[in-house]
Amino acid sequence: MPTKAVLAKIPALYGTEGTATEDKIVWAHYFSAAGDWWITEYDPAENEAYGYARLAQFPEGAEWGYVDLAELERVNAHHGLVIVERDMHWTPTAFGQIAEAKR
């Protein structure tokens, strides 16, 4: 889970509706060999986030949507193999500046 300081800065769900997609700030990034999740909004009461997901198997099916952060973080190990990991060195970045999201 992102630190409390980062979570406190993430806009609430629907908080960036009026913001152009390219200008939305991605506050957290999760990744695995199976895909990437870039988080732009967050509801602490439900631990639900909104962001852009691109699955490696279906890059043409990348889309904006909702994800349960606790559930995503629980998919972090299987028989010692890390499956989904939060990018601990992520710096909040405008979505339009993230080249990997556009592949």
N, C-alpha and C positions, 0 to 999 in steps of 0.2 A: 504494500500500500504506500502511496506517496506520503511524504512526511506531513504532519499536521499543518505546517506552514504553507506547503504547496496546496494541500486540500482546501485551506481557507481562501486561497486566491482564485481557485477555479470557479468560474461563473456557475450559477444554479442552472438546472435543466431549463431549456428555452431561453436562457439568458443571452445567447448570441444570435437569436433568430434574425435580428436586423443587421447582422454583420456579414459582409461578403465572405464567401467560403475561403478565398485566398487570404483574408485578413484574420480569420479565426485563430486564436492562440491555442496551440497544442501544449498542454500543461504536463502531460505524462505520456510516455511511450512504453508499450509492452511489445515483446517480440519473441519469435520462436522460428524454428525451421518451417513451421506451417503458416506463418503469417505475421502481420504487424497490426497493432491497435494504437491509434493516436487519439488521446482523450482531450476534449475541449470543454465539456460541461460535467457537473457532478451534483448529485443529490445525496448529502450525507445521511439523511434519515433512512433512505432505502439502499444506500451504498451502490446506487446505479449511476452509470456514467454514459455520456453520449460522445461519440467520436467517429472516426473513420477507420474502417477495418478492411484490410487487404489480405486475403488468404492466398498463400503461395500456389495452391492447386488451381485456384480460380481467380487470377488477377483481373480478368475482365469483369468479374462480379464484385469488385470492390465497391463498398457503399458506406454511407453514413447510417448510424443506428445506435442502439442502446446495448450496454453490456453491464453485467453485475461484476463489479471490481473484485469483490471477495471470491466469487466463483472463478474468475480469471486467474487470480493469484493462487487459488487452490490447485490449479492445473500446473503446479510448478515442479513436480517431481514424480517420476514413475520408475521404480526400481533403480533409483540413483541417477536417472537421466533427467536433466532439467528440460521441461517441455515449454513452459511459458515463463518469461522472465521480464521484470520491470527494468528498464534502462536507468540505472542508478546515476548516470552521468548526463541525463537529459537536461537541456536548457530550454525553457519555454520559447517556442518559435512559432511564427506565423505559418499556417498550413501551406501557403503558397511558396514558402522557402524550403519545403521538405521534398527533395528530389525523389527519395525512395517511394513516396506516396503516389508518384505519378508514373511509375513503371508499369 
